[in-house]
Amino acid sequence: MFRRAFWFTTGAAAGVWATNKVHRKLRRLQPDSLAAQAADKAVETGHRLRQFAVDVRAGMADREEQLHDALGLTGSGDPRELPASHYRAVLETPHRTTRATGPSGIAGPTGNEDH
């Protein structure tokens, strides 16, 4: 008798659990819920893009300040008074490139020089 009651109760509990799980999943797949999820993802993506833009602007400002300092443009003097060797030293600093360029400095999509 106790054995039957135990298995009956276990079966009923498993049925209630499975039914709740299915209903929860169906509610998540309704159009209103999907629209809310899409809106949340769009807002999150917008925040990430905004933060990326802020980071890019900060990096640009830092680099511009470095170049101005290196070229002597931050002082009160006339930048044309700087010696040409100073300009060359700043502008000819080696930069790392990710693909090969030809003698003209132009490379095609595969990294080969355009003809």
Secondary structure in CASP SS format (residue, H / E / C, confidence):
PFRMAT SS
TARGET T0000
AUTHOR 0000-0000-0000
METHOD secondary structure of the structure
MODEL  1
M C 1.00
F H 1.00
R H 1.00
R H 1.00
A H 1.00
F H 1.00
W H 1.00
F H 1.00
T H 1.00
T H 1.00
G H 1.00
A H 1.00
A H 1.00
A H 1.00
G H 1.00
V H 1.00
W H 1.00
A H 1.00
T H 1.00
N H 1.00
K H 1.00
V H 1.00
H H 1.00
R H 1.00
K H 1.00
L H 1.00
R H 1.00
R H 1.00
L C 1.00
Q C 1.00
P H 1.00
D H 1.00
S H 1.00
L H 1.00
A H 1.00
A H 1.00
Q H 1.00
A H 1.00
A H 1.00
D H 1.00
K H 1.00
A H 1.00
V H 1.00
E H 1.00
T H 1.00
G H 1.00
H H 1.00
R H 1.00
L H 1.00
R H 1.00
Q H 1.00
F H 1.00
A H 1.00
V H 1.00
D H 1.00
V H 1.00
R H 1.00
A H 1.00
G H 1.00
M H 1.00
A H 1.00
D H 1.00
R H 1.00
E H 1.00
E H 1.00
Q H 1.00
L H 1.00
H H 1.00
D H 1.00
A H 1.00
L H 1.00
G C 1.00
L C 1.00
T C 1.00
G C 1.00
S C 1.00
G C 1.00
D C 1.00
P H 1.00
R H 1.00
E H 1.00
L C 1.00
P C 1.00
A H 1.00
S H 1.00
H H 1.00
Y H 1.00
R H 1.00
A H 1.00
V H 1.00
L H 1.00
E C 1.00
T C 1.00
P C 1.00
H C 1.00
R C 1.00
T C 1.00
T C 1.00
R C 1.00
A C 1.00
T C 1.00
G C 1.00
P C 1.00
S C 1.00
G C 1.00
I C 1.00
A E 1.00
G C 1.00
P C 1.00
T C 1.00
G C 1.00
N C 1.00
E E 1.00
D C 1.00
H C 1.00
END
